[in-house]
Amino acid sequence: MPVARARWRWVHLILGGALLMPYFLLAQVVVGVVAGGVNALNSAPLTFLAYVACLPLVAVTALFGPVRPMSVAAVRAMCEVPGERLADGPARSWGARGRASAWWTLHLGTGALISGMTLAVPPMAVMLIVVPVVGQLRDVRLGYGWFAMDTGPYAAPLLGIGLLAGLTLCAVGAGQLLARMAPVLLGPTAADRLAAAEERAADLALRNRLARELHDAVGHALSAVTLQAAAARRMLERDPGFVREALAAIEDTTRRTVGELDAVLGLLRDGDPARPDAAPAPTLAADLDGLLARTRVAGTTVTAHQDPGPAGDWTALPAIASREAYRIVQEGLTNALRHGAGPVDLRIRIQAGPDPAHRELEITMTNPPAVPAEGRETRTTGGRGLRGAAERAALLGGSVEAGPHGDRWRLRAVLPLAGEAR
């Protein structure tokens, strides 16, 4: 075992002995009172009894408070136990608390014994080692029978070296014992693993949400701006009015995208909400017309058929459905700009669902696919954007289908609306 590891484990044991002292002092007072008002520290049997009596108190107090996080931190720092074998956070069940209590008792109890030996053995061993050198010590009788100097002064150094070796072996063995027991008593329980999995799932869900927002906002804007700029360049000499309209659309698209990007980046910083002037999340009710106009300026013909049902307009949609529906339409138009080769037919309507008490928002978008260049395959599946659209629909209990439909490419999304649209 490396010397540095053994040394740190020894320090860990001494720390346990120091933590036991308040319990031990309280127990020795109680033992002394019960024994007739004597000082328990003046009697070896009473001292040992006080040590044994304080261990149940250690175990009980360890059932409460931040014992496990503190113990895990100390074990990781001093015992070199791999972090994945230890639990994070406080104990969540009584079973985990019981294991943490057993560890606390083992650590403090063993640490007290090693601490006492560390305090008592080295001075005694040094005195025995220097007996042949310091003549005055030859006349000092240590007592306790076999510790007497009647056997001769030159046997004392061997006894002193043996005491130091024994202390070292005891400390190393106790350190190894604690290192082996730490994963058993401080390791993660089934509840800990479940909580860690839920935390990772929540973190992944947040990252996926941010990725969807960035892809939809920035990806659509770049596609639209690229096509608008290309169209403006082609019409620069022939139709200045169209060029001005395209440049205005580019300006509007970039301004809106910067606001959306600022709102998304605000979510990446804990406790750092978006600026008050950041653009709110676009919705079907407020932003669909602008989205269609910017797409048309890019040179793609879009025919929109809208049927909001009895409500008469899209403002009656639930806010979350309106936001997710806008992003799905945006993704469909982005795919049409990138991969399509003709006019887009967009149909948005509210229709009755399987349950009469519920309605569904249906989005259907079709367009002719681009003619593949020689040697290239026709695109048959979507990329990250379509996966993001499917995830958005799934959050509302809906679905998204995308793929060839006859001689056209079709995107169809169904979003359930609980009860009447409101």
Phi, psi and omega in degrees: 000134178302144182297320182297320179296315179297321181296316181292325177293325176296315177299321178299320177294318179296324176300319176298320177297321178295322179292334180284339188304314179301318178297317183294318180296320177295317181293323181290331175294315180296317180296319179297320178294315180295327181280004176108024176079028179263167175273112184297337182287345179274358182231123180299316178298318179292325177297316179294322178296320178295323177297314180294322183291333183280342184295318175299323177296321176299315183295320182292314181294335180286347178288346183234158177084180186276049183293314185294312178301320180294318180294318180298318179298318180293320180295317179297321184282326190246334185258354178056045173268131181306135185299326182291346180270359181243151182277152176253144176083174181290160178292134185260351181223164179292330176297316178294324177294321178297319177295318178296323178295318178297319177296314182301317179293317179296316182296309183290320180294312178294320179298324179295318179296314180293323179296316178298318177295322181295326179282325188266321189289311184304313178299319179295318181294319179296319180297319179293323182293325184267005179305315180295338184269319182263107186296326182298331182288344181292335181268359180272125179265121182279341179076199182056036171066265186292350177274358183289159184267015182295338182281355179112148186291335186277353173277340183296316179300322178296321178294320179295316178297321178297322177297316179296318179296319178296318177299317180297315179297318179297317180294316180295317179296317178296322178296318177295322178299313180295321180296325179285324183278341183301310178297331181289316185264337181246006180288163182291140174270178177299322178295322178295316179296320179295317179296320178294320178295320178294322178294317177295321179295319178295320178295319179294321179297319178295317179296320178295322178297315179295321178297320178298315182297315180295317180298313184291316183288305185285318181299314179295317182298317180295319179296314182295314181296320179300313181290323178295318178294320178296318178295319179296321179296320180292327184260011186303317183273328188271328186218081180302327180297318178295322180297316179298319179296320179294318179295322177295321178294321178298316179298315180295318181297313181293322180296314180296321182292322177298319177296316179295320179297321179296320179295319180291317180296331177298330178289340182282344183253122180297127178071018181237082181292166180296156179298154179302332182270003179292146183292136175290163179298132181292151180230163178297322184291318188265336193236359182296316182299318179295321178298316179294321180295317180294325179293320180293324179296330179290354176105005180256127178282127180236121174255117185250131175241115186243129179226089182284003177080200184300335182295329177092338176205170185280352180293343179279354180290148170303145187301316183293321178294322180295320179293312183292324178297320178300315182295324179293316176299319179299317179295320178298317178293324177298316178296322179295321178295319185281318193240352182274171181215044180174185183295152180253133176252115184245127178231124179233126182208158173254128182226165179292140178267186178301326178262125181302335180281354182235155175234166181231141172263118183249129178240122178232128182225126179230151175198153178293137176287155178293147176284120183293145175289160182299131179088000180243147181275151176289139179290128183239348181224161179271172180253219184297324182298316179291324175296320177296320178297319178296322179293321178298314180295321181297327178299332179261005182083016181255198183209161177227133174239134180217136179159179179299140178220095188069232179263015182232165172263133184232138171240123180230127179235139177235122181241114178294143175242117182290123178067203179288143175298136183216000000 
